[in-house]
C-alpha cells in the first residue's frame, strides 16, 4: 500500500530536489579543487539551513586552498546516531555508522 501523504510530499518536492542536484553536479569540484569544493559546501549549507540543524560548521582542510569539510549536526530524542558522509566531488552520500545512545 502506497503512503499517499509521503508520496505527495515527494512529488511536490521533486523540482526543488532536482534543482539542488543540478547546482551540485554543475560545479567543477574535483579533489583538491578548493574553490569548487567550497561552492558545493555553500549550496549544501543553504539547503541544510532550511531544516534547522543544531549546528553547521565549515572545517578547513589541512591546506585551506583545497577547500573545506562540512559538519552538520542534528539533535534528536532517539537512541541511535547516524552519520552520513559525502565526498564532495561526487556528492555520493551513504550511511557509515549507526551506534547506541549519543
Steps between C-alpha positions, in 0.01 A plus 500: 500500500640838398537768767319773306600778740870420464463441126328838451768678704775340291320586178464866602865513613643344184559823301693657791693177556600482133600868507736442794660202325544709184681763705726234655590307186566814297788606726854396409592366841756228442727395781709791627308753290440724800287761326269233361482304824417817694231588242337160558526549877325837466210340308470228763509752784210695342300178471578375851412839652144449371454205737645664812798290604649527847823628346682543170877526486746548216826329588800603288710222352863482610578709192215756491551547125356147463165606641321399814300224664142553611366381834124523554359386834138420581383423852218257557339297771575159353745247638709460186725721300553504128788663322484570130809599310533650156800512274432843357630431150239228452232609748456134589346460842488180701436390853832419666410450864212412723567456868347515845402805706671830434 
